[in-house]
Amino acid sequence: MNSSAPDPMDGFDATIHAPIRLRICALLDTAGEAEFALVQRQLALSASVLSKHVAVLMEAGFVEQRKAVRDTRQRVWLRLTPYGREAYQAHLAALRAIVGPVAH
């Protein structure tokens, strides 16, 4: 079958697919931007585990961070980059293609 339609599986991304990274992307996709501590609480992760996964996502160009002082303390906010949002949405499309239509 030679179709000109793109294969949704082309959007599958192993970097995003790791469960913790998928959850980080899902949270940031919904929130737009979230403080590191909030992401940590929402996902019930230690700071070190979250940091490691955020570093992988940043290295891939999917997540960026913004540092600023608030209440005399340095805070870090995370958000998906435009590239990261596109990759996350493509990954979701690939997952939907894998599981097919959901029957109720």
C-alpha positions in Angstrom: 0.0 0.0 0.0 1.6 3.3 -1.1 -0.3 6.1 0.5 0.7 9.7 0.6 -0.8 10.1 4.1 1.8 10.3 6.8 2.2 7.2 9.0 1.2 8.3 12.6 3.8 5.8 13.8 6.4 8.2 12.5 5.5 10.4 15.5 6.4 7.7 18.1 9.2 9.1 20.3 11.1 6.8 22.6 12.4 9.8 24.6 8.9 11.0 25.4 7.5 7.5 25.8 9.2 6.7 29.1 6.4 6.8 31.7 7.7 9.6 33.8 8.7 11.8 30.8 5.3 11.1 29.2 3.6 12.3 32.4 5.9 15.4 32.5 5.0 16.3 29.0 1.3 15.7 29.6 1.3 18.0 32.7 3.2 20.7 30.8 1.0 20.4 27.8 -2.0 21.1 30.0 -0.4 23.7 32.3 1.6 25.6 29.7 4.2 26.4 32.3 4.7 24.9 35.8 7.0 25.5 38.6 9.5 22.6 39.2 8.2 22.0 42.7 4.6 21.8 41.5 5.5 19.2 38.9 7.4 17.3 41.5 4.4 17.3 43.9 1.9 16.5 41.1 3.9 13.5 39.9 5.0 12.4 43.4 8.7 12.3 42.3 11.9 13.2 44.2 13.7 16.3 43.0 16.6 14.2 41.7 14.4 11.8 39.7 12.5 14.8 38.2 15.7 16.6 37.4 17.1 13.6 35.5 14.0 13.2 33.4 13.8 17.0 32.7 17.5 17.0 31.7 16.7 14.3 29.1 13.8 16.3 27.8 15.8 19.5 27.7 18.7 17.7 25.8 16.2 16.6 23.2 14.9 20.1 22.9 11.4 19.3 24.2 11.4 21.2 27.5 12.9 24.5 28.5 13.3 26.1 31.9 13.1 29.6 33.2 14.8 30.6 36.4 13.6 33.6 38.5 13.6 34.8 42.1 10.3 34.6 43.9 9.9 35.2 47.6 13.7 35.6 47.9 14.2 32.1 46.6 15.3 31.0 43.1 12.5 29.1 41.4 12.5 27.1 38.2 9.6 27.0 35.8 9.3 24.3 33.1 7.5 24.4 29.8 7.3 22.5 26.6 9.1 24.2 23.7 7.1 24.5 20.5 9.1 21.6 19.1 8.4 19.6 22.3 4.6 20.3 22.1 4.7 19.2 18.4 6.6 16.0 19.3 4.3 15.3 22.3 1.2 15.7 20.1 2.7 13.4 17.4 3.6 10.8 20.1 0.0 10.9 21.3 -1.2 10.4 17.7 1.1 7.4 17.4 -0.2 5.9 20.6 -3.8 6.3 19.4 -2.8 4.5 16.2 -1.3 1.7 18.2 -4.3 1.2 20.4 -6.9 1.9 17.8 -10.4 3.2 18.5 -11.5 2.9 22.1 -14.7 0.9 22.4 -17.1 1.8 25.2 
